[in-house]
Amino acid sequence: MNLKSLSKEWEAVSYGFLDASAKRELRRKMLKAVAVPGCQMPYASREVPMARGWGTGGLQVSLTLMNPKTVVKVIDQGADDSVNAASIRKFLTRVTGAEATWDTLDATLIQSRHRVPEEKLTKDQILVLQVPNPEPLRSVEPNMSIARQMHADADYSRMWLQLYEQIVRSGRVMQGASYPSMVNGRHVMTPSPIPRWDVPKLHMAEHLTILSAGREKRIFAVPPHTRVEPLVFSDVPYKVEEHGDITCTRSALKGFFMNEIPNDDGTSSYEVSDSNLGIKALNAPEDASPKIGETWYQDGEWAQ
């Protein structure tokens, strides 16, 4: 006799792992978040088989939204094959019976850590972003009770002062990822640690974006066709990373967000951050163009 003979095969407690009560609460909070764009909604974050801080918030939202007809894509900083992305994708498909894909165009639900795909998302797709720290005011007001009151009063003067001090000291805004952005002209949010390159992709987008922080127990959303405007001064325009002239050493793609890879000789090479975009380019026949969908950027410039 051994332990295995005394135990049953693993199975989820209910469809999609989460119990019905948890899903009802998450759906209610998601509806509230959509109704008040950019406003943080508290929720009772449940325990899932993953350490907090590794995507538990996004995982709970995905489990609530998925059904057997869902086609899910999971990426970690643009990569489909990282350990975190592969583990989450395997868990989601195992407890829901949904199909998985690496292709952005085929997915109906995309869960992401720190990146928005380069190919445009449509009205039939949902983007779920994992958020480690949902409070944009934390760097200027560590007391969360006061920060909540500042959101209620739309008092973001300290954040403007912080950006101004960066310009005075460094000659430019130093804020990189998690750039604070005004949603629908009312609430300032942190768009998760996505680079500045990705923030414009949320502005007036066709898709629904849901941002969830499991460790902090907060959820907020950007509905389709909603204004998302980075905080900038009129005389200091918003700038994305200057990757337009960089070419991917593997796929030869140019004009997209790149990962810098240090070489042994002290130089650097670059690979396109959106790994599936690079795979499409590599797998394309020599006499045909890759089957890449419409992209947000073209040659490093925002495509209007």
C-alpha positions as CSV (number, residue, x, y, z in Angstrom):
1,M,0.0,0.0,0.0
2,N,1.3,3.5,-0.9
3,L,0.0,7.0,-0.7
4,K,-1.1,7.0,-4.4
5,S,-3.4,4.0,-3.9
6,L,-5.1,5.9,-1.0
7,S,-5.8,9.0,-3.0
8,K,-8.0,9.8,-5.9
9,E,-6.9,11.4,-9.2
10,W,-6.7,15.2,-8.9
11,E,-9.8,17.0,-10.1
12,A,-11.1,20.6,-9.7
13,V,-13.6,21.4,-7.0
14,S,-15.8,23.0,-9.6
15,Y,-15.6,24.0,-13.3
16,G,-12.8,26.5,-13.7
17,F,-11.4,25.7,-10.2
18,L,-13.0,28.7,-8.5
19,D,-16.3,28.1,-6.6
20,A,-19.5,29.7,-7.8
21,S,-19.5,32.3,-5.0
22,A,-16.0,33.6,-6.0
23,K,-17.0,33.8,-9.7
24,R,-20.2,35.7,-8.8
25,E,-18.2,38.3,-6.8
26,L,-15.6,38.7,-9.5
27,R,-18.2,39.2,-12.2
28,R,-20.0,41.8,-10.1
29,K,-16.7,43.7,-9.5
30,M,-15.7,43.5,-13.1
31,L,-19.1,45.0,-14.1
32,K,-18.5,47.8,-11.6
33,A,-15.0,48.3,-12.9
34,V,-16.3,48.6,-16.5
35,A,-19.0,51.1,-15.3
36,V,-16.4,53.3,-13.6
37,P,-13.3,53.1,-15.9
38,G,-10.0,53.2,-14.1
39,C,-11.5,53.1,-10.6
40,Q,-10.1,50.4,-8.4
41,M,-12.7,47.9,-7.0
42,P,-11.8,45.8,-3.9
43,Y,-12.5,42.0,-4.0
44,A,-11.9,39.0,-1.9
45,S,-8.9,37.5,-3.7
46,R,-9.0,33.7,-3.4
47,E,-6.3,31.2,-3.0
48,V,-5.1,29.6,-6.2
49,P,-2.3,27.1,-6.8
50,M,0.2,29.8,-7.4
51,A,2.2,32.2,-5.1
52,R,0.8,35.7,-4.8
53,G,2.7,38.1,-6.9
54,W,3.0,35.7,-9.8
55,G,-0.3,36.5,-11.6
56,T,-3.0,35.3,-9.1
57,G,-5.1,38.3,-9.9
58,G,-5.1,37.8,-13.7
59,L,-5.6,34.0,-13.1
60,Q,-8.8,34.5,-11.1
61,V,-10.2,36.9,-13.8
62,S,-9.4,34.4,-16.6
63,L,-10.9,31.5,-14.7
64,T,-14.1,33.5,-14.2
65,L,-14.4,34.6,-17.8
66,M,-13.4,31.3,-19.5
67,N,-15.7,28.6,-20.9
68,P,-15.1,25.5,-23.0
69,K,-15.3,27.6,-26.2
70,T,-12.6,30.1,-25.1
71,V,-9.3,30.2,-26.9
72,V,-6.7,31.4,-24.4
73,K,-3.3,32.9,-25.0
74,V,-0.9,33.6,-22.0
75,I,2.3,35.7,-22.4
76,D,4.9,36.8,-19.9
77,Q,6.7,40.0,-21.0
78,G,5.8,39.1,-24.6
79,A,6.9,35.5,-24.5
80,D,4.6,32.5,-24.8
81,D,7.2,29.9,-23.8
82,S,8.4,31.3,-20.4
83,V,7.9,29.1,-17.3
84,N,5.2,31.4,-15.8
85,A,3.2,31.7,-19.1
86,A,3.4,27.9,-19.8
87,S,2.4,27.0,-16.2
88,I,-0.6,29.4,-16.2
89,R,-1.7,28.2,-19.7
90,K,-1.5,24.6,-18.7
91,F,-3.6,25.2,-15.6
92,L,-6.2,27.2,-17.4
93,T,-6.8,24.6,-20.1
94,R,-6.7,21.7,-17.6
95,V,-9.5,23.1,-15.4
96,T,-11.7,24.6,-18.1
97,G,-11.2,22.3,-21.2
98,A,-10.6,25.4,-23.3
99,E,-8.2,25.5,-26.2
100,A,-4.8,27.2,-26.0
101,T,-3.0,29.2,-28.7
102,W,0.1,31.2,-29.2
103,D,-1.4,33.2,-32.1
104,T,-2.8,36.6,-31.0
105,L,-5.3,36.6,-33.9
106,D,-6.8,33.3,-32.8
107,A,-7.2,34.1,-29.1
108,T,-10.5,35.2,-27.5
109,L,-8.9,35.8,-24.1
110,I,-5.3,37.0,-23.6
111,Q,-3.7,37.0,-20.2
112,S,-0.5,39.0,-20.1
113,R,2.3,40.0,-17.7
114,H,3.9,43.4,-18.6
115,R,3.1,43.5,-22.3
116,V,0.3,44.1,-24.8
117,P,0.6,42.2,-28.1
118,E,1.9,44.1,-31.1
119,E,-1.0,42.9,-33.3
120,K,-4.2,44.9,-32.8
121,L,-6.9,43.3,-30.7
122,T,-10.6,43.3,-31.8
123,K,-13.9,43.8,-30.1
124,D,-14.3,40.0,-29.7
125,Q,-11.1,39.7,-27.6
126,I,-10.5,40.4,-23.9
127,L,-7.1,41.4,-22.5
128,V,-6.4,40.5,-18.9
129,L,-3.3,42.2,-17.4
130,Q,-1.6,41.1,-14.2
131,V,-0.9,44.0,-11.9
132,P,1.6,43.8,-9.0
133,N,0.9,47.3,-7.6
134,P,-2.5,48.8,-8.6
135,E,-2.1,52.1,-6.7
136,P,-0.5,54.9,-8.8
137,L,-0.4,57.3,-5.8
138,R,1.7,54.9,-3.6
139,S,5.0,56.6,-4.5
140,V,3.6,60.0,-3.4
141,E,1.2,58.9,-0.7
142,P,2.0,55.7,1.2
143,N,-1.1,56.0,3.4
144,M,-3.7,54.1,1.4
145,S,-6.6,55.7,3.3
146,I,-5.5,59.2,2.2
147,A,-4.8,57.9,-1.3
148,R,-8.4,56.7,-1.6
149,Q,-9.6,60.1,-0.5
150,M,-7.3,61.7,-3.1
151,H,-8.8,59.5,-5.8
152,A,-12.3,60.5,-4.6
153,D,-11.4,64.2,-4.9
154,A,-9.5,63.7,-8.2
155,D,-6.6,65.3,-6.4
156,Y,-3.5,64.3,-8.4
157,S,-1.4,67.3,-7.7
158,R,1.4,65.4,-6.0
159,M,1.7,63.1,-9.0
160,W,2.0,66.1,-11.3
161,L,4.6,67.5,-9.0
162,Q,6.6,64.2,-9.1
163,L,6.6,64.3,-12.9
164,Y,7.7,68.0,-12.8
165,E,10.6,67.2,-10.4
166,Q,11.8,64.5,-12.8
167,I,11.9,67.0,-15.7
168,V,13.7,69.6,-13.6
169,R,16.3,67.1,-12.3
170,S,16.8,65.0,-15.4
171,G,15.5,67.0,-18.3
172,R,12.8,64.5,-19.1
173,V,10.2,62.3,-17.4
174,M,12.0,59.3,-16.0
175,Q,8.9,57.2,-15.5
176,G,9.2,54.1,-17.6
177,A,6.8,51.2,-17.0
178,S,3.5,51.7,-15.2
179,Y,3.2,55.2,-16.6
180,P,0.3,56.9,-14.8
181,S,-2.6,57.5,-17.1
182,M,-5.9,59.4,-16.9
183,V,-8.9,57.1,-17.8
184,N,-12.0,58.7,-19.2
185,G,-10.9,62.1,-17.9
186,R,-11.5,61.1,-14.3
187,H,-9.4,58.4,-12.6
188,V,-5.6,58.1,-12.8
189,M,-4.5,54.4,-13.0
190,T,-1.3,52.5,-13.3
191,P,-1.6,50.4,-16.5
192,S,0.4,47.6,-14.9
193,P,4.2,47.5,-15.6
194,I,3.7,47.6,-19.4
195,P,6.3,49.8,-21.1
196,R,5.5,53.3,-22.4
197,W,5.3,51.7,-25.8
198,D,2.2,49.8,-24.9
199,V,0.2,52.5,-23.1
200,P,-1.2,54.1,-26.3
201,K,-2.7,50.7,-27.2
202,L,-5.3,51.1,-24.5
203,H,-6.5,54.4,-25.8
204,M,-9.8,54.1,-27.6
205,A,-9.1,50.5,-28.2
206,E,-11.8,48.1,-29.5
207,H,-11.1,45.4,-26.9
208,L,-11.9,45.3,-23.2
209,T,-9.0,45.4,-20.8
210,I,-9.3,44.1,-17.2
211,L,-6.5,44.7,-14.8
212,S,-6.3,42.6,-11.6
213,A,-4.0,42.5,-8.6
214,G,-4.5,39.4,-6.6
215,R,-2.1,40.2,-3.8
216,E,-3.5,43.7,-3.3
217,K,-7.1,42.6,-3.9
218,R,-7.9,45.3,-6.4
219,I,-9.5,45.1,-9.9
220,F,-10.1,47.9,-12.5
221,A,-10.9,48.0,-16.2
222,V,-10.6,50.0,-19.4
223,P,-13.8,49.4,-21.5
224,P,-13.7,49.6,-25.3
225,H,-13.5,53.1,-26.9
226,T,-12.3,54.7,-23.6
227,R,-9.8,57.5,-23.4
228,V,-6.5,56.5,-21.8
229,E,-4.2,59.6,-21.7
230,P,-0.7,59.5,-20.1
231,L,-0.1,62.4,-17.7
232,V,2.0,64.9,-19.7
233,F,2.7,68.6,-19.7
234,S,1.7,70.5,-22.8
235,D,5.3,71.5,-23.6
236,V,6.8,68.1,-22.8
237,P,5.1,65.5,-25.1
238,Y,4.7,61.8,-24.3
239,K,7.5,59.7,-25.8
240,V,7.7,55.9,-26.2
241,E,10.9,53.9,-26.2
242,E,13.0,54.7,-29.3
243,H,13.0,51.2,-30.9
244,G,11.8,52.2,-34.3
245,D,15.3,51.8,-35.9
246,I,16.2,48.6,-34.2
247,T,16.0,45.3,-36.2
248,C,15.5,41.9,-34.6
249,T,18.6,39.8,-35.1
250,R,16.5,36.5,-35.5
251,S,13.4,37.5,-37.4
252,A,14.6,40.7,-39.2
253,L,11.5,42.5,-38.0
254,K,11.9,46.2,-37.5
255,G,9.9,48.9,-35.8
256,F,8.6,47.0,-32.8
257,F,9.4,46.8,-29.1
258,M,12.6,44.9,-28.6
259,N,14.4,43.0,-25.8
260,E,18.1,44.0,-25.4
261,I,20.4,41.0,-25.1
262,P,24.0,41.7,-23.9
263,N,26.7,39.9,-25.8
264,D,30.0,38.6,-24.4
265,D,32.0,41.3,-26.2
266,G,30.1,44.1,-24.5
267,T,27.8,44.9,-27.4
268,S,24.0,44.2,-27.5
269,S,21.7,42.4,-29.9
270,Y,18.0,42.7,-30.0
271,E,15.0,40.4,-30.4
272,V,11.4,41.4,-30.8
273,S,9.6,41.2,-27.5
274,D,6.4,39.8,-28.9
275,S,7.8,36.2,-29.4
276,N,4.9,34.9,-31.6
277,L,5.3,37.9,-33.9
278,G,8.9,36.8,-34.4
279,I,7.9,33.2,-34.9
280,K,5.4,34.2,-37.6
281,A,8.2,36.1,-39.5
282,L,10.6,33.1,-39.1
283,N,8.0,30.6,-40.3
284,A,7.0,32.6,-43.4
285,P,8.0,31.1,-46.7
286,E,10.8,32.9,-48.5
287,D,8.5,34.0,-51.3
288,A,5.6,35.2,-49.1
289,S,5.1,37.8,-46.4
290,P,4.4,36.6,-42.9
291,K,0.8,36.2,-41.9
292,I,0.9,39.1,-39.4
293,G,-2.3,40.9,-38.6
294,E,-2.7,44.7,-38.4
295,T,-0.2,46.1,-35.9
296,W,-0.4,49.1,-33.6
297,Y,2.9,50.4,-34.8
298,Q,4.4,50.6,-38.3
299,D,8.2,51.2,-38.6
300,G,8.3,52.4,-35.0
301,E,5.6,55.0,-35.6
302,W,2.1,54.9,-34.2
303,A,-0.3,53.7,-37.0
304,Q,-3.3,55.9,-37.2
